[in-house]
Amino acid sequence: MTAVGNSREPSELYIGVLRCSFRIFQAFSLKDRRRVLRSVQEKLQNRKNWNLSVIDLSEDHLWNLGELAMVSGGISYGDTLEKMQALENRLYELEDRGDFSVISLRSEVFEYGKHTHGTNQPRDTAHHLRYSPERS
């Protein structure tokens, strides 16, 4: 099925996810940690061709450890994988500046709609967004 006004077939969508844990050397408070992670996030998101979303997953009570998750999409597995590898390389370049050290780095690329949650069917979360008069 194609979108209205669009004559081409729908493309496959690939999602790349990269999670990175950091040790932050000059962080003596949560404010210091946030400053370093925000700087990393901004440097990564300035690459316009990556079309990247970055999420801070750090635990609130750990001021010298941080974790970021980065997500991007693409229309081919190879392009998305290449983008994740370039992102990984960029993190190591930023690490060389000395504000932090990469503790762990994990990435995954998968085809949207084929990633399952314990069943053979993709998980549908649309029901969580429906209006329910009982909740008002």
C-alpha positions as MATLAB code, in Angstrom:
seq = 'MTAVGNSREPSELYIGVLRCSFRIFQAFSLKDRRRVLRSVQEKLQNRKNWNLSVIDLSEDHLWNLGELAMVSGGISYGDTLEKMQALENRLYELEDRGDFSVISLRSEVFEYGKHTHGTNQPRDTAHHLRYSPERS';
ca = [
       0.000    0.000    0.000;
       1.350    3.440   -0.904;
       0.623    6.820    0.632;
      -1.874    9.080   -1.114;
      -0.128   11.024   -3.870;
       2.975    8.835   -3.659;
       3.416    6.381   -6.525;
       6.523    4.603   -5.261;
       6.502    1.524   -3.097;
       7.135    2.055    0.627;
      10.770    1.675    1.632;
      12.094   -0.568    4.325;
      13.070    1.251    7.489;
      16.123    0.318    9.528;
      16.710    1.579   13.052;
      20.168    1.935   14.566;
      20.552    2.145   18.341;
      23.819    2.810   20.124;
      24.192    2.872   23.926;
      27.358    4.246   25.452;
      28.411    4.403   29.106;
      30.964    6.994   30.211;
      33.229    7.703   33.165;
      33.403   11.469   33.537;
      36.694   12.601   35.040;
      35.998   16.199   36.086;
      32.446   15.655   37.352;
      32.031   16.438   41.040;
      28.269   16.974   40.902;
      25.270   16.044   38.778;
      25.505   19.496   37.213;
      29.060   18.734   36.034;
      27.963   15.402   34.587;
      25.035   16.995   32.743;
      27.341   19.673   31.313;
      29.709   17.066   29.839;
      26.920   14.861   28.498;
      25.095   17.854   27.021;
      28.306   18.860   25.249;
      28.710   15.342   23.805;
      25.058   15.332   22.753;
      25.359   18.690   20.982;
      28.536   17.652   19.155;
      26.836   14.483   17.911;
      23.607   16.192   16.885;
      25.473   18.876   14.919;
      26.095   16.279   12.212;
      23.006   17.025   10.137;
      23.328   13.977    7.889;
      23.013   11.657   10.912;
      19.471   12.783   11.826;
      20.147   11.610   15.361;
      18.131   11.513   18.569;
      20.095   11.354   21.819;
      18.666   10.367   25.195;
      20.398   10.699   28.575;
      19.864    7.416   30.466;
      22.167    8.259   33.381;
      21.174    7.373   36.911;
      20.547   10.420   39.093;
      22.727    9.323   42.010;
      25.910    8.656   39.983;
      27.644   11.969   39.337;
      30.774   10.588   37.615;
      29.082    7.973   35.406;
      26.786    8.690   32.475;
      24.963    6.835   29.762;
      23.608    8.077   26.452;
      21.446    6.261   23.927;
      21.538    7.381   20.308;
      18.943    6.427   17.709;
      18.887    7.017   13.971;
      17.104    5.541   11.000;
      17.822    4.743    7.388;
      16.371    3.029    4.335;
      19.074    0.385    4.059;
      20.805   -1.865    6.554;
      24.253   -0.971    5.208;
      23.738    2.796    5.420;
      22.314    2.553    8.931;
      25.163    0.291   10.086;
      27.695    2.680    8.544;
      26.056    5.580   10.395;
      26.310    3.671   13.709;
      29.994    2.903   13.054;
      30.694    6.567   12.226;
      28.899    7.566   15.418;
      31.027    5.122   17.409;
      34.187    6.562   15.819;
      33.057   10.091   16.661;
      32.534    9.114   20.309;
      36.102    7.812   20.471;
      37.351   11.063   18.884;
      35.524   13.036   21.565;
      36.936   10.704   24.231;
      40.461   11.679   23.142;
      39.776   15.247   24.310;
      39.945   13.974   27.905;
      36.590   14.902   29.498;
      35.391   11.302   29.682;
      36.277    7.704   29.012;
      34.030    5.242   27.180;
      33.303    2.313   29.511;
      31.014    0.316   27.250;
      29.475    0.716   23.850;
      26.748   -1.459   22.330;
      24.990   -0.996   19.018;
      22.256   -2.747   17.090;
      20.662   -2.255   13.687;
      17.325   -3.873   12.942;
      14.548   -3.639   10.397;
      11.513   -1.835   11.748;
       8.538   -4.176   12.001;
      10.690   -7.296   12.261;
      11.963   -6.574   15.762;
       9.708   -8.484   18.141;
       9.034   -8.383   21.853;
       8.884  -12.029   22.853;
       6.279  -12.953   20.231;
       6.224  -13.413   16.488;
       4.283  -10.173   16.046;
       5.544   -6.580   16.370;
       4.255   -4.953   19.522;
       1.440   -2.453   18.907;
       1.451    0.407   21.416;
      -1.215    2.522   19.684;
      -3.825    1.425   22.225;
      -1.990    3.427   24.914;
      -2.646    6.645   23.009;
      -6.402    6.330   22.602;
      -8.706    8.644   24.507;
     -10.616    6.989   27.307;
     -13.565    8.918   28.810;
     -13.151    7.051   32.110;
      -9.759    8.713   32.645;
     -11.000   12.314   32.396;
];
